[in-house]
Amino acid sequence: MNTIALSGTPRTDLGSKYAAQLRRTKQVPCVLYGGENTLHFSVDGAALKKVIFTPELNGVEIEMGGKKVLAMVKDKQFHPVTDEILHVDFVELNENEEAAADLTLRLVGQAIGVRKGGKLSQNLRKVRVSGLPAKIPGHLELNIADLDINKSIHVSDLSFEGLTVLEKEDDVVVAVKMAKKQEEAAAAAAATPAADAKKAEAKK
């Protein structure tokens, strides 16, 4: 897991009034769960954007009060109009304990079915997995080069070293379907012999 360093400032004044004061100084109120105690702190908003506005999953090394804690974003809140980060919840990670995370799934290669004119459909763009923090990557990659027309890859087909996939096994991850024009052409081709047979039968 890649990590980004953040410097946190402990806060004792809680509530919406004090949170608003923090935001006016470009600080974002945060909470750290999962440790011995729940910790309330603030982080510079500009520094926090590097963690929040990215498709990659990053671990966060929070330095606070002379101590460093490895954590991961658990939840985040945004302003409904400006998309300003209003609040972030972190969960502390233990290097020796598995954690769950939602990772972006990137497709690698061009499916053979697409080269034949098929249409690619990706149903799962993020996959929930669990594993030790050191084994959790920033994103997942899936090679689809061998995926042919009318074929699909299910969750049960996924395998990533050191990780357990937590999605439903029968869910479709990605599929290549016949293009609509191809379906229509195939249907027309299948219907022609049947129509000819009916005509021939009628002439008898």
WORA-V486277 format. One record per backbone hydrogen bond with DSSP energy under -1.0 kcal/mol. NH is the residue of the N-H (numbers start at 0). CO is the residue of the C=O. Records with the same first field share a line. If there is no record, write none. Layout:
BEGIN
NH->CO + CO
END
This chain:
BEGIN
3->58
5->60
7->62
8->41
10->39
18->14
19->15
20->16
21->17
22->18
23->19
24->21
25->22
26->21
27->42
29->40
30->87
31->38
32->89
38->31
40->29
41->8
42->27
44->25
47->43
48->44
50->47
51->47
52->48
53->51
56->137
58->1
59->70
60->3
61->68
62->5
63->66
66->63
68->61
70->59
71->90
73->88
74->88
76->86
78->83
82->78
85->76
86->76
87->28
88->74
89->30
90->71
91->32
92->69
96->93
98->130
100->128
102->126
104->124
105->139
107->141
111->144
112->146
114->110
115->111
116->113
117->112
118->176
120->174
122->172
123->172
126->102
128->100
129->163
130->98
134->131
139->103
141->105
143->107
146->143
149->175
150->147
152->173
154->170
155->168
156->153
157->154
162->159
163->129
165->127
170->167
172->152
173->152
174->120
175->150
176->118
182->178
183->179
184->180
185->181
186->182
187->183
188->184
189->185
190->186
191->187
194->190
195->191
196->192
197->193
198->194
199->195
200->196
201->197
202->198
END
